[in-house]
Amino acid sequence: MPVGTLKLWHTDRGFGWLTQDGSKRKPDLFIHFTEMKKAGLRAEEGAVYWYAISERDGKPIAVDPELT
């Protein structure tokens, strides 16, 4: 599974962005609060997560996060 750092989290909007570790060329990935809730996690900026990549509306998103 890829590893990424939660770069930004909008609590009031219920989503954030994961920076994909290991490459500066990879874009940040959108992650929705439902993915964090489903995994039983609280979103914390700066925390490092394992995740899977899926697609929504033709764009890559992070799903199934786990704390490293």
PDB file of N, CA, C, O and CB in Angstrom:
ATOM      1  N   MET A   1       0.840  -1.185   0.000  1.00  0.00           N
ATOM      2  CA  MET A   1       0.000   0.000   0.000  1.00  0.00           C
ATOM      3  C   MET A   1       0.884   1.246   0.000  1.00  0.00           C
ATOM      4  O   MET A   1       1.938   1.261   0.636  1.00  0.00           O
ATOM      5  CB  MET A   1      -0.955  -0.001   1.220  1.00  0.00           C
ATOM      6  N   PRO A   2       0.458   2.284  -0.708  1.00  0.00           N
ATOM      7  CA  PRO A   2       1.213   3.538  -0.683  1.00  0.00           C
ATOM      8  C   PRO A   2       1.116   4.213   0.684  1.00  0.00           C
ATOM      9  O   PRO A   2       0.227   3.910   1.480  1.00  0.00           O
ATOM     10  CB  PRO A   2       0.705   4.489  -1.777  1.00  0.00           C
ATOM     11  N   VAL A   3       2.032   5.118   0.936  1.00  0.00           N
ATOM     12  CA  VAL A   3       2.078   5.863   2.186  1.00  0.00           C
ATOM     13  C   VAL A   3       1.954   7.349   1.861  1.00  0.00           C
ATOM     14  O   VAL A   3       2.525   7.834   0.884  1.00  0.00           O
ATOM     15  CB  VAL A   3       3.393   5.565   2.978  1.00  0.00           C
ATOM     16  N   GLY A   4       1.195   8.065   2.699  1.00  0.00           N
ATOM     17  CA  GLY A   4       1.044   9.500   2.493  1.00  0.00           C
ATOM     18  C   GLY A   4       0.821  10.228   3.798  1.00  0.00           C
ATOM     19  O   GLY A   4       0.449   9.631   4.808  1.00  0.00           O
ATOM     20  N   THR A   5       1.052  11.524   3.763  1.00  0.00           N
ATOM     21  CA  THR A   5       0.892  12.382   4.933  1.00  0.00           C
ATOM     22  C   THR A   5      -0.327  13.274   4.731  1.00  0.00           C
ATOM     23  O   THR A   5      -0.496  13.872   3.668  1.00  0.00           O
ATOM     24  CB  THR A   5       2.168  13.236   5.180  1.00  0.00           C
ATOM     25  N   LEU A   6      -1.175  13.361   5.753  1.00  0.00           N
ATOM     26  CA  LEU A   6      -2.342  14.223   5.659  1.00  0.00           C
ATOM     27  C   LEU A   6      -1.868  15.672   5.703  1.00  0.00           C
ATOM     28  O   LEU A   6      -1.449  16.181   6.742  1.00  0.00           O
ATOM     29  CB  LEU A   6      -3.363  13.925   6.805  1.00  0.00           C
ATOM     30  N   LYS A   7      -1.947  16.307   4.559  1.00  0.00           N
ATOM     31  CA  LYS A   7      -1.421  17.657   4.377  1.00  0.00           C
ATOM     32  C   LYS A   7      -2.388  18.723   4.892  1.00  0.00           C
ATOM     33  O   LYS A   7      -1.980  19.689   5.536  1.00  0.00           O
ATOM     34  CB  LYS A   7      -1.118  17.902   2.909  1.00  0.00           C
ATOM     35  N   LEU A   8      -3.660  18.534   4.600  1.00  0.00           N
ATOM     36  CA  LEU A   8      -4.650  19.546   4.923  1.00  0.00           C
ATOM     37  C   LEU A   8      -5.976  18.860   5.212  1.00  0.00           C
ATOM     38  O   LEU A   8      -6.370  17.941   4.494  1.00  0.00           O
ATOM     39  CB  LEU A   8      -4.795  20.575   3.771  1.00  0.00           C
ATOM     40  N   TRP A   9      -6.671  19.302   6.265  1.00  0.00           N
ATOM     41  CA  TRP A   9      -7.964  18.718   6.590  1.00  0.00           C
ATOM     42  C   TRP A   9      -8.946  19.837   6.916  1.00  0.00           C
ATOM     43  O   TRP A   9      -8.672  20.685   7.765  1.00  0.00           O
ATOM     44  CB  TRP A   9      -7.844  17.721   7.776  1.00  0.00           C
ATOM     45  N   HIS A  10     -10.096  19.834   6.235  1.00  0.00           N
ATOM     46  CA  HIS A  10     -11.165  20.804   6.457  1.00  0.00           C
ATOM     47  C   HIS A  10     -12.256  20.113   7.285  1.00  0.00           C
ATOM     48  O   HIS A  10     -13.122  19.437   6.730  1.00  0.00           O
ATOM     49  CB  HIS A  10     -11.739  21.354   5.090  1.00  0.00           C
ATOM     50  N   THR A  11     -12.212  20.282   8.591  1.00  0.00           N
ATOM     51  CA  THR A  11     -13.183  19.640   9.471  1.00  0.00           C
ATOM     52  C   THR A  11     -14.603  20.071   9.119  1.00  0.00           C
ATOM     53  O   THR A  11     -15.514  19.244   9.079  1.00  0.00           O
ATOM     54  CB  THR A  11     -12.878  19.971  10.936  1.00  0.00           C
ATOM     55  N   ASP A  12     -14.789  21.355   8.866  1.00  0.00           N
ATOM     56  CA  ASP A  12     -16.128  21.879   8.567  1.00  0.00           C
ATOM     57  C   ASP A  12     -16.667  21.381   7.230  1.00  0.00           C
ATOM     58  O   ASP A  12     -17.882  21.338   7.034  1.00  0.00           O
ATOM     59  CB  ASP A  12     -16.102  23.394   8.568  1.00  0.00           C
ATOM     60  N   ARG A  13     -15.795  21.011   6.323  1.00  0.00           N
ATOM     61  CA  ARG A  13     -16.220  20.523   5.012  1.00  0.00           C
ATOM     62  C   ARG A  13     -16.174  18.995   4.902  1.00  0.00           C
ATOM     63  O   ARG A  13     -16.819  18.419   4.026  1.00  0.00           O
ATOM     64  CB  ARG A  13     -15.352  21.135   3.936  1.00  0.00           C
ATOM     65  N   GLY A  14     -15.417  18.341   5.783  1.00  0.00           N
ATOM     66  CA  GLY A  14     -15.384  16.887   5.808  1.00  0.00           C
ATOM     67  C   GLY A  14     -14.492  16.228   4.771  1.00  0.00           C
ATOM     68  O   GLY A  14     -14.774  15.119   4.317  1.00  0.00           O
ATOM     69  N   PHE A  15     -13.411  16.911   4.392  1.00  0.00           N
ATOM     70  CA  PHE A  15     -12.469  16.300   3.460  1.00  0.00           C
ATOM     71  C   PHE A  15     -11.087  16.905   3.644  1.00  0.00           C
ATOM     72  O   PHE A  15     -10.913  17.909   4.333  1.00  0.00           O
ATOM     73  CB  PHE A  15     -12.944  16.477   2.008  1.00  0.00           C
ATOM     74  N   GLY A  16     -10.108  16.265   3.007  1.00  0.00           N
ATOM     75  CA  GLY A  16      -8.744  16.754   3.080  1.00  0.00           C
ATOM     76  C   GLY A  16      -7.911  16.229   1.925  1.00  0.00           C
ATOM     77  O   GLY A  16      -8.428  15.660   0.964  1.00  0.00           O
ATOM     78  N   TRP A  17      -6.595  16.438   2.046  1.00  0.00           N
ATOM     79  CA  TRP A  17      -5.659  16.052   0.990  1.00  0.00           C
ATOM     80  C   TRP A  17      -4.473  15.306   1.585  1.00  0.00           C
ATOM     81  O   TRP A  17      -3.883  15.740   2.575  1.00  0.00           O
ATOM     82  CB  TRP A  17      -5.177  17.290   0.208  1.00  0.00           C
ATOM     83  N   LEU A  18      -4.132  14.180   0.971  1.00  0.00           N
ATOM     84  CA  LEU A  18      -2.961  13.391   1.353  1.00  0.00           C
ATOM     85  C   LEU A  18      -1.847  13.667   0.353  1.00  0.00           C
ATOM     86  O   LEU A  18      -2.064  13.619  -0.858  1.00  0.00           O
ATOM     87  CB  LEU A  18      -3.296  11.865   1.410  1.00  0.00           C
ATOM     88  N   THR A  19      -0.659  13.953   0.862  1.00  0.00           N
ATOM     89  CA  THR A  19       0.518  14.079   0.013  1.00  0.00           C
ATOM     90  C   THR A  19       1.108  12.688  -0.142  1.00  0.00           C
ATOM     91  O   THR A  19       1.390  12.014   0.849  1.00  0.00           O
ATOM     92  CB  THR A  19       1.567  15.087   0.613  1.00  0.00           C
ATOM     93  N   GLN A  20       1.294  12.258  -1.380  1.00  0.00           N
ATOM     94  CA  GLN A  20       1.851  10.935  -1.635  1.00  0.00           C
ATOM     95  C   GLN A  20       3.355  10.969  -1.381  1.00  0.00           C
ATOM     96  O   GLN A  20       4.085  11.674  -2.079  1.00  0.00           O
ATOM     97  CB  GLN A  20       1.545  10.470  -3.087  1.00  0.00           C
ATOM     98  N   ASP A  21       3.820  10.219  -0.395  1.00  0.00           N
ATOM     99  CA  ASP A  21       5.242  10.188  -0.065  1.00  0.00           C
ATOM    100  C   ASP A  21       6.024   9.440  -1.136  1.00  0.00           C
ATOM    101  O   ASP A  21       5.507   8.532  -1.788  1.00  0.00           O
ATOM    102  CB  ASP A  21       5.463   9.537   1.308  1.00  0.00           C
ATOM    103  N   GLY A  22       7.272   9.838  -1.302  1.00  0.00           N
ATOM    104  CA  GLY A  22       8.159   9.125  -2.208  1.00  0.00           C
ATOM    105  C   GLY A  22       8.310   9.748  -3.576  1.00  0.00           C
ATOM    106  O   GLY A  22       9.205   9.363  -4.329  1.00  0.00           O
ATOM    107  N   SER A  23       7.464  10.698  -3.921  1.00  0.00           N
ATOM    108  CA  SER A  23       7.594  11.320  -5.232  1.00  0.00           C
ATOM    109  C   SER A  23       6.989  12.712  -5.225  1.00  0.00           C
ATOM    110  O   SER A  23       5.839  12.895  -4.825  1.00  0.00           O
ATOM    111  CB  SER A  23       6.930  10.460  -6.307  1.00  0.00           C
ATOM    112  N   LYS A  24       7.755  13.679  -5.662  1.00  0.00           N
ATOM    113  CA  LYS A  24       7.264  15.052  -5.755  1.00  0.00           C
ATOM    114  C   LYS A  24       6.354  15.225  -6.963  1.00  0.00           C
ATOM    115  O   LYS A  24       5.600  16.196  -7.034  1.00  0.00           O
ATOM    116  CB  LYS A  24       8.434  16.036  -5.832  1.00  0.00           C
ATOM    117  N   ARG A  25       6.414  14.300  -7.910  1.00  0.00           N
ATOM    118  CA  ARG A  25       5.635  14.420  -9.141  1.00  0.00           C
ATOM    119  C   ARG A  25       4.197  13.932  -9.001  1.00  0.00           C
ATOM    120  O   ARG A  25       3.346  14.279  -9.821  1.00  0.00           O
ATOM    121  CB  ARG A  25       6.310  13.656 -10.238  1.00  0.00           C
ATOM    122  N   LYS A  26       3.918  13.137  -7.981  1.00  0.00           N
ATOM    123  CA  LYS A  26       2.568  12.610  -7.805  1.00  0.00           C
ATOM    124  C   LYS A  26       1.675  13.682  -7.184  1.00  0.00           C
ATOM    125  O   LYS A  26       2.098  14.377  -6.259  1.00  0.00           O
ATOM    126  CB  LYS A  26       2.585  11.335  -6.923  1.00  0.00           C
ATOM    127  N   PRO A  27       0.445  13.825  -7.681  1.00  0.00           N
ATOM    128  CA  PRO A  27      -0.452  14.842  -7.130  1.00  0.00           C
ATOM    129  C   PRO A  27      -0.974  14.442  -5.750  1.00  0.00           C
ATOM    130  O   PRO A  27      -0.999  13.261  -5.402  1.00  0.00           O
ATOM    131  CB  PRO A  27      -1.627  15.082  -8.082  1.00  0.00           C
ATOM    132  N   ASP A  28      -1.388  15.439  -4.972  1.00  0.00           N
ATOM    133  CA  ASP A  28      -2.043  15.163  -3.693  1.00  0.00           C
ATOM    134  C   ASP A  28      -3.360  14.456  -3.975  1.00  0.00           C
ATOM    135  O   ASP A  28      -3.991  14.679  -5.009  1.00  0.00           O
ATOM    136  CB  ASP A  28      -2.276  16.478  -2.872  1.00  0.00           C
ATOM    137  N   LEU A  29      -3.768  13.596  -3.038  1.00  0.00           N
ATOM    138  CA  LEU A  29      -5.002  12.836  -3.204  1.00  0.00           C
ATOM    139  C   LEU A  29      -6.089  13.342  -2.272  1.00  0.00           C
ATOM    140  O   LEU A  29      -5.842  13.602  -1.094  1.00  0.00           O
ATOM    141  CB  LEU A  29      -4.751  11.356  -2.958  1.00  0.00           C
ATOM    142  N   PHE A  30      -7.281  13.478  -2.805  1.00  0.00           N
ATOM    143  CA  PHE A  30      -8.469  13.837  -2.041  1.00  0.00           C
ATOM    144  C   PHE A  30      -8.840  12.667  -1.140  1.00  0.00           C
ATOM    145  O   PHE A  30      -8.749  11.510  -1.552  1.00  0.00           O
ATOM    146  CB  PHE A  30      -9.652  14.214  -2.982  1.00  0.00           C
ATOM    147  N   ILE A  31      -9.260  12.964   0.095  1.00  0.00           N
ATOM    148  CA  ILE A  31      -9.799  11.924   0.981  1.00  0.00           C
ATOM    149  C   ILE A  31     -11.008  12.503   1.713  1.00  0.00           C
ATOM    150  O   ILE A  31     -10.955  13.618   2.232  1.00  0.00           O
ATOM    151  CB  ILE A  31      -8.709  11.413   2.003  1.00  0.00           C
ATOM    152  N   HIS A  32     -12.088  11.740   1.747  1.00  0.00           N
ATOM    153  CA  HIS A  32     -13.350  12.175   2.338  1.00  0.00           C
ATOM    154  C   HIS A  32     -13.480  11.627   3.758  1.00  0.00           C
ATOM    155  O   HIS A  32     -12.922  10.581   4.087  1.00  0.00           O
ATOM    156  CB  HIS A  32     -14.545  11.720   1.470  1.00  0.00           C
ATOM    157  N   PHE A  33     -14.231  12.357   4.595  1.00  0.00           N
ATOM    158  CA  PHE A  33     -14.367  11.938   5.995  1.00  0.00           C
ATOM    159  C   PHE A  33     -14.999  10.556   6.136  1.00  0.00           C
ATOM    160  O   PHE A  33     -14.739   9.862   7.120  1.00  0.00           O
ATOM    161  CB  PHE A  33     -15.197  12.953   6.759  1.00  0.00           C
ATOM    162  N   THR A  34     -15.820  10.143   5.178  1.00  0.00           N
ATOM    163  CA  THR A  34     -16.441   8.820   5.283  1.00  0.00           C
ATOM    164  C   THR A  34     -15.394   7.720   5.253  1.00  0.00           C
ATOM    165  O   THR A  34     -15.575   6.683   5.891  1.00  0.00           O
ATOM    166  CB  THR A  34     -17.452   8.609   4.154  1.00  0.00           C
ATOM    167  N   GLU A  35     -14.309   7.921   4.530  1.00  0.00           N
ATOM    168  CA  GLU A  35     -13.220   6.933   4.503  1.00  0.00           C
ATOM    169  C   GLU A  35     -12.529   6.872   5.857  1.00  0.00           C
ATOM    170  O   GLU A  35     -12.192   5.787   6.331  1.00  0.00           O
ATOM    171  CB  GLU A  35     -12.196   7.276   3.397  1.00  0.00           C
ATOM    172  N   MET A  36     -12.313   8.021   6.483  1.00  0.00           N
ATOM    173  CA  MET A  36     -11.680   8.053   7.804  1.00  0.00           C
ATOM    174  C   MET A  36     -12.605   7.411   8.843  1.00  0.00           C
ATOM    175  O   MET A  36     -12.159   6.629   9.683  1.00  0.00           O
ATOM    176  CB  MET A  36     -11.333   9.513   8.211  1.00  0.00           C
ATOM    177  N   LYS A  37     -13.890   7.747   8.779  1.00  0.00           N
ATOM    178  CA  LYS A  37     -14.862   7.209   9.727  1.00  0.00           C
ATOM    179  C   LYS A  37     -14.986   5.698   9.580  1.00  0.00           C
ATOM    180  O   LYS A  37     -15.029   4.974  10.574  1.00  0.00           O
ATOM    181  CB  LYS A  37     -16.228   7.872   9.529  1.00  0.00           C
ATOM    182  N   LYS A  38     -15.045   5.223   8.334  1.00  0.00           N
ATOM    183  CA  LYS A  38     -15.163   3.786   8.065  1.00  0.00           C
ATOM    184  C   LYS A  38     -13.978   3.025   8.659  1.00  0.00           C
ATOM    185  O   LYS A  38     -14.132   1.892   9.116  1.00  0.00           O
ATOM    186  CB  LYS A  38     -15.255   3.527   6.547  1.00  0.00           C
ATOM    187  N   ALA A  39     -12.795   3.646   8.651  1.00  0.00           N
ATOM    188  CA  ALA A  39     -11.597   3.014   9.186  1.00  0.00           C
ATOM    189  C   ALA A  39     -11.455   3.236  10.697  1.00  0.00           C
ATOM    190  O   ALA A  39     -10.535   2.702  11.316  1.00  0.00           O
ATOM    191  CB  ALA A  39     -10.367   3.545   8.465  1.00  0.00           C
ATOM    192  N   GLY A  40     -12.357   4.020  11.288  1.00  0.00           N
ATOM    193  CA  GLY A  40     -12.283   4.292  12.717  1.00  0.00           C
ATOM    194  C   GLY A  40     -11.156   5.242  13.087  1.00  0.00           C
ATOM    195  O   GLY A  40     -10.615   5.172  14.190  1.00  0.00           O
ATOM    196  N   LEU A  41     -10.803   6.131  12.167  1.00  0.00           N
ATOM    197  CA  LEU A  41      -9.692   7.052  12.385  1.00  0.00           C
ATOM    198  C   LEU A  41     -10.184   8.481  12.533  1.00  0.00           C
ATOM    199  O   LEU A  41     -11.244   8.849  12.027  1.00  0.00           O
ATOM    200  CB  LEU A  41      -8.693   6.962  11.239  1.00  0.00           C
ATOM    201  N   ARG A  42      -9.393   9.274  13.236  1.00  0.00           N
ATOM    202  CA  ARG A  42      -9.613  10.718  13.304  1.00  0.00           C
ATOM    203  C   ARG A  42      -8.579  11.356  12.393  1.00  0.00           C
ATOM    204  O   ARG A  42      -7.408  10.976  12.410  1.00  0.00           O
ATOM    205  CB  ARG A  42      -9.505  11.268  14.787  1.00  0.00           C
ATOM    206  N   ALA A  43      -9.001  12.301  11.619  1.00  0.00           N
ATOM    207  CA  ALA A  43      -8.082  12.990  10.711  1.00  0.00           C
ATOM    208  C   ALA A  43      -7.191  13.946  11.497  1.00  0.00           C
ATOM    209  O   ALA A  43      -7.680  14.813  12.222  1.00  0.00           O
ATOM    210  CB  ALA A  43      -8.863  13.757   9.616  1.00  0.00           C
ATOM    211  N   GLU A  44      -5.879  13.778  11.344  1.00  0.00           N
ATOM    212  CA  GLU A  44      -4.918  14.649  12.016  1.00  0.00           C
ATOM    213  C   GLU A  44      -3.892  15.105  10.995  1.00  0.00           C
ATOM    214  O   GLU A  44      -3.164  14.289  10.429  1.00  0.00           O
ATOM    215  CB  GLU A  44      -4.231  13.924  13.215  1.00  0.00           C
ATOM    216  N   GLU A  45      -3.834  16.414  10.758  1.00  0.00           N
ATOM    217  CA  GLU A  45      -2.842  16.936   9.824  1.00  0.00           C
ATOM    218  C   GLU A  45      -1.451  16.534  10.291  1.00  0.00           C
ATOM    219  O   GLU A  45      -1.126  16.636  11.474  1.00  0.00           O
ATOM    220  CB  GLU A  45      -2.953  18.476   9.696  1.00  0.00           C
ATOM    221  N   GLY A  46      -0.638  16.079   9.354  1.00  0.00           N
ATOM    222  CA  GLY A  46       0.717  15.635   9.668  1.00  0.00           C
ATOM    223  C   GLY A  46       0.822  14.149   9.956  1.00  0.00           C
ATOM    224  O   GLY A  46       1.926  13.604   9.977  1.00  0.00           O
ATOM    225  N   ALA A  47      -0.305  13.481  10.179  1.00  0.00           N
ATOM    226  CA  ALA A  47      -0.286  12.032  10.430  1.00  0.00           C
ATOM    227  C   ALA A  47       0.029  11.297   9.135  1.00  0.00           C
ATOM    228  O   ALA A  47      -0.310  11.761   8.047  1.00  0.00           O
ATOM    229  CB  ALA A  47      -1.648  11.546  11.014  1.00  0.00           C
ATOM    230  N   VAL A  48       0.674  10.162   9.263  1.00  0.00           N
ATOM    231  CA  VAL A  48       1.072   9.361   8.099  1.00  0.00           C
ATOM    232  C   VAL A  48       0.164   8.138   8.014  1.00  0.00           C
ATOM    233  O   VAL A  48      -0.034   7.427   9.000  1.00  0.00           O
ATOM    234  CB  VAL A  48       2.579   8.933   8.191  1.00  0.00           C
ATOM    235  N   TYR A  49      -0.384   7.903   6.823  1.00  0.00           N
ATOM    236  CA  TYR A  49      -1.345   6.830   6.592  1.00  0.00           C
ATOM    237  C   TYR A  49      -0.930   5.949   5.421  1.00  0.00           C
ATOM    238  O   TYR A  49      -0.328   6.410   4.451  1.00  0.00           O
ATOM    239  CB  TYR A  49      -2.728   7.408   6.343  1.00  0.00           C
ATOM    240  N   TRP A  50      -1.270   4.670   5.539  1.00  0.00           N
ATOM    241  CA  TRP A  50      -1.284   3.792   4.375  1.00  0.00           C
ATOM    242  C   TRP A  50      -2.659   3.988   3.752  1.00  0.00           C
ATOM    243  O   TRP A  50      -3.608   4.324   4.460  1.00  0.00           O
ATOM    244  CB  TRP A  50      -1.001   2.261   4.755  1.00  0.00           C
ATOM    245  N   TYR A  51      -2.785   3.791   2.477  1.00  0.00           N
ATOM    246  CA  TYR A  51      -4.075   3.962   1.824  1.00  0.00           C
ATOM    247  C   TYR A  51      -4.079   3.203   0.497  1.00  0.00           C
ATOM    248  O   TYR A  51      -3.034   2.785  -0.002  1.00  0.00           O
ATOM    249  CB  TYR A  51      -4.385   5.466   1.599  1.00  0.00           C
ATOM    250  N   ALA A  52      -5.258   3.040  -0.051  1.00  0.00           N
ATOM    251  CA  ALA A  52      -5.412   2.486  -1.393  1.00  0.00           C
ATOM    252  C   ALA A  52      -5.876   3.638  -2.285  1.00  0.00           C
ATOM    253  O   ALA A  52      -6.386   4.646  -1.796  1.00  0.00           O
ATOM    254  CB  ALA A  52      -6.438   1.265  -1.420  1.00  0.00           C
ATOM    255  N   ILE A  53      -5.698   3.480  -3.570  1.00  0.00           N
ATOM    256  CA  ILE A  53      -6.120   4.506  -4.519  1.00  0.00           C
ATOM    257  C   ILE A  53      -7.293   3.976  -5.325  1.00  0.00           C
ATOM    258  O   ILE A  53      -7.251   2.876  -5.875  1.00  0.00           O
ATOM    259  CB  ILE A  53      -4.951   4.924  -5.455  1.00  0.00           C
ATOM    260  N   SER A  54      -8.333   4.781  -5.380  1.00  0.00           N
ATOM    261  CA  SER A  54      -9.509   4.464  -6.176  1.00  0.00           C
ATOM    262  C   SER A  54      -9.756   5.642  -7.113  1.00  0.00           C
ATOM    263  O   SER A  54      -8.911   6.527  -7.251  1.00  0.00           O
ATOM    264  CB  SER A  54     -10.763   4.175  -5.268  1.00  0.00           C
ATOM    265  N   GLU A  55     -10.913   5.642  -7.749  1.00  0.00           N
ATOM    266  CA  GLU A  55     -11.224   6.727  -8.678  1.00  0.00           C
ATOM    267  C   GLU A  55     -12.641   7.215  -8.438  1.00  0.00           C
ATOM    268  O   GLU A  55     -13.555   6.423  -8.207  1.00  0.00           O
ATOM    269  CB  GLU A  55     -11.051   6.268 -10.142  1.00  0.00           C
ATOM    270  N   ARG A  56     -12.811   8.517  -8.496  1.00  0.00           N
ATOM    271  CA  ARG A  56     -14.137   9.125  -8.345  1.00  0.00           C
ATOM    272  C   ARG A  56     -14.229  10.270  -9.347  1.00  0.00           C
ATOM    273  O   ARG A  56     -13.387  11.168  -9.361  1.00  0.00           O
ATOM    274  CB  ARG A  56     -14.385   9.634  -6.867  1.00  0.00           C
ATOM    275  N   ASP A  57     -15.242  10.225 -10.168  1.00  0.00           N
ATOM    276  CA  ASP A  57     -15.422  11.245 -11.207  1.00  0.00           C
ATOM    277  C   ASP A  57     -14.184  11.380 -12.094  1.00  0.00           C
ATOM    278  O   ASP A  57     -13.845  12.478 -12.534  1.00  0.00           O
ATOM    279  CB  ASP A  57     -15.750  12.594 -10.568  1.00  0.00           C
ATOM    280  N   GLY A  58     -13.515  10.259 -12.350  1.00  0.00           N
ATOM    281  CA  GLY A  58     -12.351  10.246 -13.226  1.00  0.00           C
ATOM    282  C   GLY A  58     -11.063  10.736 -12.591  1.00  0.00           C
ATOM    283  O   GLY A  58     -10.056  10.888 -13.282  1.00  0.00           O
ATOM    284  N   LYS A  59     -11.076  10.988 -11.265  1.00  0.00           N
ATOM    285  CA  LYS A  59      -9.876  11.483 -10.580  1.00  0.00           C
ATOM    286  C   LYS A  59      -9.487  10.511  -9.471  1.00  0.00           C
ATOM    287  O   LYS A  59     -10.355   9.898  -8.849  1.00  0.00           O
ATOM    288  CB  LYS A  59     -10.113  12.909 -10.000  1.00  0.00           C
ATOM    289  N   PRO A  60      -8.177  10.367  -9.217  1.00  0.00           N
ATOM    290  CA  PRO A  60      -7.741   9.457  -8.153  1.00  0.00           C
ATOM    291  C   PRO A  60      -8.079  10.015  -6.770  1.00  0.00           C
ATOM    292  O   PRO A  60      -7.957  11.216  -6.528  1.00  0.00           O
ATOM    293  CB  PRO A  60      -6.231   9.198  -8.259  1.00  0.00           C
ATOM    294  N   ILE A  61      -8.506   9.124  -5.865  1.00  0.00           N
ATOM    295  CA  ILE A  61      -8.788   9.498  -4.486  1.00  0.00           C
ATOM    296  C   ILE A  61      -8.193   8.439  -3.560  1.00  0.00           C
ATOM    297  O   ILE A  61      -7.965   7.299  -3.965  1.00  0.00           O
ATOM    298  CB  ILE A  61     -10.323   9.652  -4.247  1.00  0.00           C
ATOM    299  N   ALA A  62      -7.947   8.831  -2.320  1.00  0.00           N
ATOM    300  CA  ALA A  62      -7.441   7.895  -1.314  1.00  0.00           C
ATOM    301  C   ALA A  62      -8.630   7.222  -0.610  1.00  0.00           C
ATOM    302  O   ALA A  62      -9.607   7.879  -0.249  1.00  0.00           O
ATOM    303  CB  ALA A  62      -6.522   8.633  -0.276  1.00  0.00           C
ATOM    304  N   VAL A  63      -8.525   5.910  -0.426  1.00  0.00           N
ATOM    305  CA  VAL A  63      -9.552   5.140   0.271  1.00  0.00           C
ATOM    306  C   VAL A  63      -8.880   4.156   1.224  1.00  0.00           C
ATOM    307  O   VAL A  63      -7.682   3.899   1.108  1.00  0.00           O
ATOM    308  CB  VAL A  63     -10.470   4.392  -0.739  1.00  0.00           C
ATOM    309  N   ASP A  64      -9.631   3.616   2.145  1.00  0.00           N
ATOM    310  CA  ASP A  64      -9.166   2.595   3.102  1.00  0.00           C
ATOM    311  C   ASP A  64      -7.888   3.009   3.845  1.00  0.00           C
ATOM    312  O   ASP A  64      -6.908   2.264   3.839  1.00  0.00           O
ATOM    313  CB  ASP A  64      -8.920   1.281   2.372  1.00  0.00           C
ATOM    314  N   PRO A  65      -7.887   4.181   4.481  1.00  0.00           N
ATOM    315  CA  PRO A  65      -6.676   4.612   5.185  1.00  0.00           C
ATOM    316  C   PRO A  65      -6.408   3.787   6.443  1.00  0.00           C
ATOM    317  O   PRO A  65      -7.337   3.291   7.080  1.00  0.00           O
ATOM    318  CB  PRO A  65      -6.787   6.081   5.554  1.00  0.00           C
ATOM    319  N   GLU A  66      -5.142   3.649   6.791  1.00  0.00           N
ATOM    320  CA  GLU A  66      -4.687   3.004   8.027  1.00  0.00           C
ATOM    321  C   GLU A  66      -3.513   3.803   8.544  1.00  0.00           C
ATOM    322  O   GLU A  66      -2.677   4.244   7.754  1.00  0.00           O
ATOM    323  CB  GLU A  66      -4.293   1.497   7.796  1.00  0.00           C
ATOM    324  N   LEU A  67      -3.425   4.003   9.849  1.00  0.00           N
ATOM    325  CA  LEU A  67      -2.263   4.672  10.424  1.00  0.00           C
ATOM    326  C   LEU A  67      -1.039   3.795  10.248  1.00  0.00           C
ATOM    327  O   LEU A  67      -1.127   2.573  10.363  1.00  0.00           O
ATOM    328  CB  LEU A  67      -2.490   4.996  11.916  1.00  0.00           C
ATOM    329  N   THR A  68       0.103   4.408   9.971  1.00  0.00           N
ATOM    330  CA  THR A  68       1.342   3.634   9.844  1.00  0.00           C
ATOM    331  C   THR A  68       1.916   3.343  11.206  1.00  0.00           C
ATOM    332  O   THR A  68       2.961   2.700  11.312  1.00  0.00           O
ATOM    333  CB  THR A  68       2.372   4.378   8.987  1.00  0.00           C
TER     334      THR A  68
END
